[in-house]
């Protein structure tokens, strides 16, 4: 939805649902004090003077695109390119989990999501207990995120489900099939389905997997022209999948586009042709895809 079309009451309801599911009996005590909302747009809640949401506008730096040969390189942004508003509501085990109202793929269209935000941390791989505890925390956060977003969907709030519906059912003109198949691997159910629907609406065939092990098993050089691989996943991370694909003489030829909510440095990790910061901006994502599947 356009930001101006989102009622303040809808976002207030999203906050209430989040707190109810994440905090249970503590929800009422954690509910922020809001001004009268009747007839108001969400701009009322996003106003800086209210001090509720943190605004993160797009960042537009321009490093070289590593996906192209030197003679065809041009500068493209690698930082986050979308506009978003974040409200840190946390949960009993992880205070950094956030409600996000932000753009996704289509500029000017805003949707609600939960950002679990554990990507800021990385356990010491030498400490088995720390690795185990972090994996347990990730599973706990992922379950909360799914429950909250499913409840938002059930109550008709603006979520990525609306974008998936638009991309799969609302396209008015037929798109010529590109005869290219992309494997999408993302443990975030709605993010993965949204990306798959978007690629389908642009003429690509798509296979979708939900974790690193499944993605590694599915990768097929006879079938896939590109793999879009999330970095932070259970079982195997995107970087681990890249490393194992590189060890396979046949599958190492499949180009990999890594995606992450966090910066990954100036160069793609070993085995990847390129990387992008999520959430995606459609034009930049398509530019990289078209360069990599040639």
HELIX and SHEET records of a PDB file:
HELIX    1   1 UNK A    3  UNK A    5  5                                   3    
HELIX    2   2 UNK A    8  UNK A   23  1                                  16    
HELIX    3   3 UNK A   24  UNK A   26  5                                   3    
HELIX    4   4 UNK A   27  UNK A   30  1                                   4    
HELIX    5   5 UNK A   43  UNK A   46  1                                   4    
HELIX    6   6 UNK A   48  UNK A   50  5                                   3    
HELIX    7   7 UNK A   70  UNK A   72  5                                   3    
HELIX    8   8 UNK A  118  UNK A  120  5                                   3    
HELIX    9   9 UNK A  128  UNK A  154  1                                  27    
HELIX   10  10 UNK A  160  UNK A  169  1                                  10    
HELIX   11  11 UNK A  189  UNK A  201  1                                  13    
HELIX   12  12 UNK A  212  UNK A  218  1                                   7    
HELIX   13  13 UNK A  238  UNK A  246  1                                   9    
HELIX   14  14 UNK A  251  UNK A  253  5                                   3    
HELIX   15  15 UNK A  282  UNK A  292  1                                  11    
SHEET    1   A 4 UNK A  54  UNK A  56  0                                        
SHEET    2   A 4 UNK A  84  UNK A  88 -1                                        
SHEET    3   A 4 UNK A  98  UNK A 103 -1                                        
SHEET    4   A 4 UNK A 110  UNK A 115 -1                                        
SHEET    1   B 5 UNK A 205  UNK A 209  0                                        
SHEET    2   B 5 UNK A 181  UNK A 185  1                                        
SHEET    3   B 5 UNK A 226  UNK A 230  1                                        
SHEET    4   B 5 UNK A 256  UNK A 260  1                                        
SHEET    5   B 5 UNK A 274  UNK A 277  1                                        
END                                                                             
